[in-house]
């Protein structure tokens, strides 16, 4: 702040580090950089911080504990409770940016990142909306794990006579009271929306399942599943698979008779493939009580009907596709050769790609140890790497 002798001196840094995205990962990285005396400018295409969190459905809460979800330099208030609500996450992010006095530019979208010219000078040029070109000493990409809704191109989808929407558009169950609703996808979002619909008065709720998920209690005898995820994260997958199977048999009932069998692939093996367990927030009881009906995966749409993988047909009023998101990084950095075959960054945290030194990524994994926790750790590592790489700041 002006006049504060303890504030980092940013006046000698003509090329700042640009952080793309004002979600938790981007804000954490900017705060960690500022704490090391590196000028960081956060560029956000929406009009405020936490844009994706503002769009999530109303009942969403963090599945990780408040104490293990704080970002560097600012604890989450105790009044938020153990499992922090969506609205409180947004409040926290707003306070975080204010508390750390982050330099935030909103309403500007970065569309492409290119190495600075001429070659050999280092640094990056960011092409942004309005014809802007921003010169950066380094870049942290934090545009988010849940960036662009992914809606499968099911045959007959565009001619479907019912209502079809992605889970991104779902807010609360009120519009669906009295309706027959099919939720497609049994990740955490699909499971929670299905329970929300039941509790909100939907007449019938079915849940289309392609691959049976691992389901785990969010907390057992006061011990959060997140802490177990932290403890086992460095262990061999085969060992964690065995431990997970034992815990599941002891704590989660077998739902095979209800159409939701135990998965055949181990828990941690699935995590390595990018599929995290479903944290139970009422799904088990809803399935056992017949309120949420698991059905086969969706294969196609035919007029007013949905064709399932087992050949059966149903005619719900509404289909809500909880079918995930794409990172949508291809236009931004795809030309740099830094993405894998699934469109995800080849490196994350403090490691820059060998062919793109000074380019960093955070928030593009969904670990069982907690995304907020990992983004907080990444922020410190990225800030350390950038400050070390540049010597005295990012000049």
N, C-alpha and C positions, 0 to 999 in steps of 0.2 A: 504494500500500500504506500502511497506517496508520503514521504517524510519518515517512514519506518526504517531505522538503520539496520534492522535484521532481515529486511526483505531482500531477495536475490536481485543483483544488478543485471538487468536485462537490456540495458541501453547499448551495449557493445555487440549485440547479436543481430546483424542486419537480416540474416536468413533464419527464421525460427524453425522449430520442428512443427510440422503440421500434423494434427491428430484429426482423422476423418471419422466423425460420428460422436455424438454427445450422449451416448448411453453409458452404462456403468463402466465398461472397459475403456472407452475413450476418456471419460472424466478422470478415472483412476490414473491412467497414464499421464495425462496433463498435470495432475496434482503432484505426482511423483517426480516428473521432470522439473516442475517449478521449484520443488523443495531442493533440487540439486543445482539451482541457479541456471537452468536451461529454459529459455523462452519457448513456450508451447502455445500454439493457437489451435483451438478446437473449431472445426468447421462442420456445421450441422445443416442438412438440407431442410429440416422442418423449422418451426418457429420457436422451439424450446428443447430443453434436455429431456431425455427419457421418452422419446416419441413412441417407440415400440411398446413400452410399458403402458403408456396411456391408451393404446389401442387394444390391450388384452381384455378378456372377459372379466366381468365385475368381481366374481368370487375368487379369482386367482390369488393365491398366497405363495410366497417362497416355500419350496420344499426343503430348504436348508435353514438352519437356525439363525436367528438374528445375530448372535455373537460371532458366528462363523461366516457371516455375509457382509460384514462392514468393509468399506474400501479404505485405502491408506489415509490415516490422519484424522478420521472422524468416525467414532462409534455410532451405531444405530441407537436411537433412544429406547430406553427400557419400556416406555409406554407403548411401543409398537407391538409388544408381546413376543412370544417365541417364534411364531410363524407369521412373518410380516406380510400384510395385505398389499395388493397392487397399488392402492392409493397412497399408502405409506411409503412404498418404494419410490414413487414419483416425488413425494415430499422430501424424502431423503436425498434424492439426486439433485433436486433444486437447491436444497440447503448446502449440499456438498460443493456445488459450483460456486455458490455465494461465499461459503466459508473459506475456500481456498483461493478466492478472487481469480478465478480462471478467466482467461481471455477467450471469449466465446463469440463466434460469428455465426448467426443463424440465417436461414433462408438462402443459403448458398450450397449448391450441390457440386461436388467434385466428380467429374465424369471420366477422367483419364489421367493416369500418372505416367510420366516419361522421364528418363534420365536427362539431367541438365545438359545443354549443349554450350560450347563444344565439348566433345568427349574428353575425359581426363580431369575436368574441373570438379567432379563430384556433385552431389546434391541432386535435387529433383525439381521438375516443373509439374505443377498441378493445373490441369485445365478444368475450369469450373464454369458454372452457369453465368450468363451475362457476358461471356467472352473473356472472363478473367483468366490470367495466368499467374500463378503463385509460385514464387521461388522458395524452395524448402531445403534446409540442411539435411533433414531426415524426415521420414513419414511413418506415422503409425496408423495402420488401417484398423478401424474398430467399428465397421458398419453393421456388425451384428450377425449372430447365428441364425436368427429368425428374420430374414430380410425380405424375401419375396415369396408369397404363397405359392406352393406347388400343388396344382390341381391335375390329377391324371387325365390323360386324353382318352377317357373311356369311349368305346363305340356308342353312338347315339346320344352322347352327352348334351350336345347343343340343341337337340330336339326334345329333350326331356320336358314333360308337361307339368311336372311338379316343381317345387322350388329347390334349387341347388345352390349352396353357398360354401365358401371355405370357412374354416374355423376362425380365421382372422376377422370375419364379419360378425361373429357371434358375440353378444354382450351379456345377455341374461335370458332366462327362460320365458319371460312374460309373453313374447310374440308367439310362442309355441304351445301355450296352454291349451289342452284339449286336442292337440294334434298327434298324429302318428309320425314319429321322427326316426330316421335312420342316421346314426353317427358312424362314419367310416374311419377306421383307424383306432387302434387301442394303445396308443402312447399315452403319456400323462395328460395331454390336452383332451384327447378323445374320451378317455376314462372320466375325467372330471366334468366335461360337458354333459356326458350321459347321466351322471349322478345329479348334476344341476337341473337337467330337464325333468328327471323324475321328481325331485323335490319341488320343482316349480309348476307341476301340474300337467305335464304332457300326458296324453292318454295312453301312449305306448312308446317305448324307447327300445330300439334294437341297436346292437353294436356289431358292425361288420369287422371280422377278424381274419386277416390273412395269415399272420404268424402269431402263435400264442405268446404272450408276453411274460416276462418275469414280474411277479407282483411282490412287493415287500411293504411291510408296515413302515410308516414314516417315522415312528418312534415305538420302541418296545421297552416297557418298564422304565420310561424316562430316558432311555438311551437312543439318540437319533440315528437313523440309518446313515446320515451323512458322516458321522464319526467313524462308523465301520468302513465306509468308502475311503476315508482318509487313511485308515490303518492298513487296508489291504491293497492300496493302489500300486505299490511297488512289488507286490508278491507275484509269483508266476500265475498265469491265467488258469492253468489246470488246477492248482491248489485252491484258488478263490472259487472256481466253479464247484469244487467239492464242498467247500465251506458253505457256499450259497445254497446248495441243494439241501444240506442239513438244516440250515436256518429256515428255509422255506417250508420243509416238512413239519418243523416244530411250530411255526408261527402263522402259516398261511394254509387254509383248508384246501383240499383238492376240489377243484371246480369242474372236473372232467364231465361229470353228470349233467352239468348245465351248459356244456358246449365250450368250455374254456379250459382245456387240458394243460397240464404242466408242460413247459417247453422242453424240447429234446436237446437243445444247445445250451451249454453252461452259461451262467449269468455273466461272468466276466468276459467270456469269449464273445458274447453278444455285445458287450460294452465296447470291446476292441473293434467290432464291426460298425459301431456308431449307434447302437440301440441301448439306451439306458433303461433300467427297470421302472415299472409303474409304481409310484408311491400311492398307497391306498388311502383315499380320502372318502371312502364310502362305497367303492365299486364292489368289494367282496360281499358286503351285506346286500347290496342292490341286486347282484346276480343271484345270490342264494335265495333271496326273497321273490325272485321272478319279476322284479321291476325293471331290470335291464336284461334283455335277451340277446346273448351272443348268437350271431349268424355267420354264414360263410362270407368270404370276401366278395366285393362287387366286381363283376366281370363286364357289364354293359348296361345301357339304358335302352328301353324300348317303349316309346310313347310315354304312358304314365307309370310304367313298371320299371323296377330295377331287377336285373338278372344277376343272380348270385352264382358263385363258383360251383355250387353243388347242383345247379340246374333249376333251383327253385326261383320263383318270382314273387316279389312283394310290391306293394303300391303305397309307399309312405307319402304323406303330405309334403314333407321336407327332408332333404338329405343334407347333412352337415359333414363336409369333408375335412377331417382332422388328419390330413395327409402330408403335413410337414411343410418345410420351407426350403428354398434354395438360397445359397449365399450370394448369388448374383454378382460375382466378382470379375466375370469374364471381360466386360467392357472396360472396367477400371484398370485391371492389371494382367488380364489374360495374355496380352502380347509380350509380357516380360518373362514368360516361362516359369512362373512361380506357383502355379496351381497344379494339383494332382488330377487324376482322371475323373474324380467326383466334383471338381470345381472348388476344392478346399485348398487353403494355403499349404504349401509343402513344409513350411516352417512356422513356428509360433513362439511368442515370447521374445526372449533376448537374442534368438538366432535369426539373423538375416539370411535370405537365400544367397548362395555364393555368387550368383549372377546379378544380384540386386542389393549390394551392400547399402545399409542405411534405410532399408525398407523393412518394417516390422508389422506383425499381425497379432491381434489379441481378440479373444472372445469367439473363436471359431471352432471350439470343441465343447462338448457337453459332458464333463467328467462326473463320475459318481461321487467325487469329493466336493462337488459344488462349484457351479460356474462363477458365482460372485467371488468365492474364495480364490479360485484360480486366476481370475482377472486381476484381483488385488495383488497376488504374487507376481504375475506377469508384469504389472505396472512397475513394480520396484526393479525387476530385472531389466526391463527395457530402458528405464531411466538410467540405471547404472551403466548399461552397455553404451547408450548414446553419449553420456557424459564422459565415459572413458575413451570412446572413439574420437571425440572431438577435443579432448584435452580439457580446456576450460570453457565448457559450454558448447553450444552448437553454433559456432560462427562460420 
